[in-house]
Amino acid sequence: MYQGSDTIFYSWGRQHCVSGYCVTLNEGEVTVEAGLCVVIPCSYRTGDGFTPKHIAWYKCEVSEPRCGNPIMIFHTNNSIKVQSGFKARVSFLEPDLSQNNCSIFINKLKQSDSGSYHLRVIGELNGKPDGFSFSPRVTLKPTVMIPTLTEGQQATLTCTAPDLCSGSNLTDATQSPVSTLTFNPSAKHHNTNVTCKISFTGETITEETSTLNVNCEYFATNIKCCEPC
């Protein structure tokens, strides 16, 4: 994880309603670095006589804009089978459904998590099984970014721990969630690997390796040319 660890949210809190049922979801794109975590804020309001029992979240692949074959990634009923790659990585922020909070937390984000996400509220209407789904989706796009490196120009690589999301404690005595490496790139650094590794109590949950690409600058009369070292 290098340079640019901020999470970017678009279209915060847009409300969508159908027949008295409403969901407030940040419909748009959420960009997060791979290896970190994200909270997808969500709230809902139901019609009269409807009692919510469960919440289910689904993922749609990037290649399926119409989402004809969604994958269930989370269900408040633990006996319901969800996609194995998301099991234990997705959790509900508010177990009490009466609070109308459908927000979820996704940990240890992967590049394969890219896609759009939507939810279904399952319950009873006047004592009979019922439910409602919402087509508006939030798109999750994990990314790994590294700054442009030019020979002789000082650069800083930033390694950021996801402790603010996970609630885990860093094993380092400083308890610092950020570590930086400042250096002067040279030709010898080109095509070398740098690993960002975050250690938490009992395990290492975040590790990412990136290859450095260092550019060289050559100067001649009225000519400036940049090319890989």
Secondary structure, 3 states (H helix, E strand, C coil): CCCCCCCECCCCCEEEEECCEEEEECCEEEEEECCCCEEECEEEECCCCEEEEEEEEEEECCCCCCCCCCEEEEECCCCCCCCCCCCCCEEECCCCHHHCECCEEECCCCHHHCEEEEEEEEEEECCEEEEEECCCCEEEEEECCCCCEECCCCEEEEEECCHHHHCCCECCCCCCCEEEEEECCCHHHCCCEEEEEEEECCEEEEEEEEECCEEEEEEECCEEEEEEC
